[in-house]
Each structure stands twice: as C-alpha cells, then as structure tokens.
C-alpha cells in the first residue's frame, strides 16, 4: 500500500514539475525531498 501511495504522490510531483510556475518548481523540490525521506523510512 505504501508503494502505491508513493506512486500516486510521485505522479502528482511530476505533474507539478511539468508546469513552469516557479511555485510548482519549489513544491516539486520539497516534494522530492519528502519522497526521499519517506522512501528511507519505507525501505
């Protein structure tokens, strides 16, 4: 289940990266950091 949630979360961050709004870029970077942290806990 955690893998599935991270997968959905990753899809959302990818969509954020595709838009060129600077705020989305910041959100993407923060989300990537969060994803790495979550991954270290789950794996």
N, C-alpha and C positions, 0 to 999 in steps of 0.2 A: 504493500500500500504506500509506504514512504517513497518508494521509487516512482510510483505513479504520480504522487503529489509533486515531487521534484520535477518530473517530466512536464507537468502542466505549468508549473512555476517557470521552468526554463522556456517554454513556448511563449509565455507572457513577456519574459525579458527579451526574447528575440524580437518580438513584435515592437517592443519599446526601442530596440536598437535600430530597427528599420526606419523609424520616423526621425526626422532631422531636427526635432525640437531639442534644444540644449538641455531642457529639464529632463527629457526622456533619456538623454545620454547619462546624466548624473544618476537617474533612477536605475539605469541599466548597470552602471558600475557598482552601485550599492547592492543591487540585487545579485550581481555576480559574486561579490564578497560574501553576501549572506548565503548564497548557494554553496560556496566553497566551505564555509563554516558548517553548514548543515551536513554536507557530504562527509566532512571529517567526523561528525558525530554518528552518522548512519553507517559508515563503512569503516 
